Amino acid sequence: MIRITLIFLATWMFSNTTADAATVFITGSNRGIGLEFVRQYAEKNWNVIATCRRPEEAKDLRALADLHPNVSIDKLDVNDHAAIDALAKKYKSTSIDVLLNNAGILGDRESQNKFGELSYENMERVYRTNTLGPLKVSEAFIDHVAASDQKKIAVIASGTASLTNVRYREGMGRYYSSLYAYRMSKVAVNMAMRVLAVDMREKGITVGIMAPGIVETRLLQQAGFGGRGIDPVVSVTGVIKNIENMSLETSGQYIIYTGDTVPW
Amino acid sequence: MRTRIVFFLCVAAIMALGTMASAATILITGTNRGIGLELSKQYGALGWDVIATARTPDRADDLQAIARNYSNVVIERLDVTDDEEIAVLADKYRGKPIDILLNNAGMLGDVTEQSFGTLNFDTIKHVIDVNTYGPIKLAQAFRDNIAASEQKKILNMTSGLGSMTLTSRRGGFYAYRMSKAALNMATRILRADLQGEGLVVSLISPGMVQTQLLADSGYRGPAITTEESVTGLIKIIEGITLDNAGTPVNYDGQVLPW
């Protein structure tokens, strides 16, 4: 009798991570901010669909998946539209409460920092990943989000995309860098998500434009500002709170991890 | 007596030549129709040296008519997405001061192909090529010409649809709006980068104008004529100086929010 009860209890505990738990789909989850999202959502007992380009190299992500049975890993390059469609098909019976467009690249720094020496291949590559990637992912998974309880789409934006905050070089904050390709891609995705918020209103889907702050990640190091970022834990804790607070009234807002709005 | 007449005629000729040589020069892209066409006409009428570019000059009948009317308007072939054509044009005008580079060429893109649910990513890419990368490439190619001029202006044509604030209730037009937002950003950065050299970089917006582009968008509201828009724009452009705020100014002087 005790054995049966114990088996029942065990089964019940492990099956807790099924239909009742909310589901989050995260791109670019192998390191940095994406990885931290996986960890925090997993610890909240969410179902986490963690995607990245090379799962076989993503040691930290695999360790999380080993630790949390509710984390599953899928291979996905957000530049591969056919792969996005295929993954959407694989998960067609899965409702996604939070579609988290996190995958993003800086691009080559040198060829986007000096006017007169700009690389357009670099610009296109960065635009494809940072701007078109989130658009395509959102389009492919829109029904999954619409079928969910929470119906949220979020993009990890960048404070560097604030047009208001682009100032002269002199007396500029210590983080100023031209970064044409990166900033252009990030302002464009801001615009895309702003427009999406309008388009998705009638479906009851809310869209969040989430700036994570200046975070200590490899991307920040590539930008030449390593050592000056905040802990990803702090950033992601804040962004998750902002995601929790998303509503139709505030849909399409540009908001940083502290909860403050960022000027366009 | 005749010598004196001849002398004065020569002086007059030299003065006239002198005036012509120091006429301001403007390079305008996308001049085969719409706002670009009207810009060519009005700047031409004002006596500027106008370098009016279009992708297929031989098919640009209205533009050719303007060039026939004004000898100071010259037509050049240019597709702003074609690196070679940009290089050829830059080569041709090397060393010549150009007071204003007016990046006007732009496209809307097919409406259905930039609606959510039916997005065509090739179209989206083409739209940013024309509307955003084109202007940057031209600014790079003609930077020295601008720097050598008196007015030193680089003006990029943006749109109210590039404003995230103004379009808080409009959906669709992803490709066009993303391209204009990106153009706004590129212009802001460029302005910061070139300010130290005395170059004036900013954004202008034409308002809602009766053009083919507006018709293609399906817009049914009130719209002004190209004449009214351009008359306003020319005044605005005149007033844009080095310490301009770098925010988009509409043809009527209104500042567009981001």
Contacts between the chains, C-beta under 8 A, distances in Angstrom:
chain1	res1	chain2	res2	distance
A	81	B	121	6.8
A	115	B	139	7.8
A	115	B	140	6.8
A	115	B	143	7.9
A	115	B	189	8.0
A	115	B	190	6.2
A	115	B	193	4.8
A	115	B	194	7.0
A	116	B	140	5.9
A	116	B	143	6.9
A	118	B	136	6.8
A	118	B	140	6.9
A	120	B	133	5.8
A	120	B	137	7.4
A	123	B	133	6.7
A	124	B	125	7.3
A	127	B	125	8.0
A	127	B	128	6.7
A	127	B	182	7.8
A	128	B	125	7.9
A	131	B	178	6.5
A	132	B	121	5.7
A	132	B	124	6.6
A	132	B	125	7.8
A	135	B	119	6.5
A	135	B	124	8.0
A	135	B	174	7.0
A	136	B	119	7.4
A	136	B	121	6.8
A	139	B	116	6.3
A	139	B	117	6.6
A	139	B	119	5.9
A	142	B	116	7.9
A	142	B	117	7.5
A	161	B	185	7.1
A	163	B	184	6.0
A	163	B	185	6.1
A	163	B	188	5.7
A	163	B	258	4.4
A	164	B	258	6.1
A	166	B	185	7.2
A	166	B	188	4.3
A	166	B	189	6.1
A	166	B	192	6.4
A	167	B	192	6.6
A	168	B	192	5.2
A	168	B	195	6.1
A	169	B	192	5.7
A	169	B	193	7.5
A	169	B	195	7.8
A	169	B	196	7.3
A	172	B	192	8.0
A	178	B	189	5.2
A	178	B	192	7.7
A	178	B	193	6.0
A	179	B	189	7.8
A	180	B	136	7.6
A	180	B	186	6.1
A	180	B	189	5.8
A	183	B	185	5.3
A	183	B	189	6.5
A	184	B	132	7.1
A	184	B	182	4.2
A	184	B	185	5.1
A	184	B	186	5.7
A	185	B	182	7.6
A	187	B	181	5.0
A	187	B	182	6.0
A	187	B	184	7.2
A	187	B	185	4.3
A	188	B	128	7.8
A	188	B	178	4.1
A	188	B	179	7.6
A	188	B	181	5.5
A	188	B	182	4.6
A	189	B	178	7.9
A	190	B	164	6.6
A	190	B	181	7.0
A	191	B	162	7.7
A	191	B	164	5.8
A	191	B	177	5.3
A	191	B	178	5.1
A	191	B	181	4.0
A	192	B	174	5.8
A	192	B	177	7.9
A	192	B	178	5.6
A	194	B	164	4.9
A	194	B	167	7.3
A	194	B	168	7.8
A	195	B	116	7.9
A	195	B	167	7.1
A	195	B	170	7.5
A	195	B	171	5.9
A	195	B	172	7.0
A	195	B	173	7.4
A	195	B	174	6.0
A	195	B	177	6.1
A	196	B	116	6.5
A	198	B	167	7.7
A	198	B	168	7.2
A	198	B	169	6.3
A	198	B	170	6.4
A	198	B	171	4.4
A	199	B	116	5.0
A	199	B	171	4.0
A	199	B	172	7.0
A	200	B	116	7.9
A	252	B	168	7.4
A	254	B	164	7.9
A	263	B	258	7.3
A	264	B	164	4.7
A	264	B	165	6.0
A	264	B	257	7.3
A	264	B	258	3.8
